[in-house]
Amino acid sequence: MVKGPFYVHKTLNNNVVVAESGDNKEVIFIGKGIGFGKRRGDIFEEKTYDKVYSLVDEVEQEKYLRLATKESEETLLIIHEAIEKIHEAIGFRLGEQIHSALTQHLALALQRTRDQTDIKNPFLTETKWLYHDTYLIAQKIVDFIDKKTGYKLPEAEIGFITLHIQSAIRDSDSVINKESDLITRCIKYIEEKTDIVYNKDTVSFRKLIHHLKNMIRDPMTVDSQALEQSIILMLKEKDPVCYNISRNLVRMIEKSTTVSFSDSEVLHLMLYIRTLIEQNNKP
């Protein structure tokens, strides 16, 4: 991390300042209005401004400077504000590489939308339901960009933006990351044990994802009643594969969350998994 004081080397526009530290390390600062009235040699105090982002890595600086020569000041400011909304939603700031990659992607996405280029995203459905909370953040970002520019990015782009945000979350120790990874592991385990790759755009799959999230966020820990125990035993005998999958998933979630679940969770999860399998087997 480069420490100040910083001195203005040049201003690219009202929202981008190229500065140097006392030991001649270059830093690019990005923020609304931070370059207004600044002259070469002026002291730049980052803490004076709200929502300022800095680029220290030379490779990422070079990428941003190239982008700044192609995109308008207004477009880059809108992208900066959009990324700030992502920071607020996920609770931490993106690393330089992901910040740079997402900035470039949003600029390209806007250009493709202006050009009416047809964009395909083969992973859209899977992205939408495996990382649904992150997808909702991306959706709000697209709505924000639409409001600011009048261009509505297509749903395919929401999926791509989701993956950029999810990449940042995956590198963090956030609650969202832990939940997403756990759900992904659960789905992969179900697919492995049933030898089926499920259609992610079905009601049964969405309900299973929703149930897994509820299990993680609000687990049932009260012991099962005798009736539920008898139902579990009956289903275990009738469908041992589904029972074992459900039981092992509950154990997996228990280990990850350090919460002990009631036997009822095995029963409820069995029903969702059974429905998923039956829906898949329908012609």
Order of alpha helices (4+ residues) and beta strands (2+ residues): beta-beta-beta-beta-beta-alpha-alpha-alpha-alpha-alpha-alpha-alpha-alpha-alpha-alpha-alpha
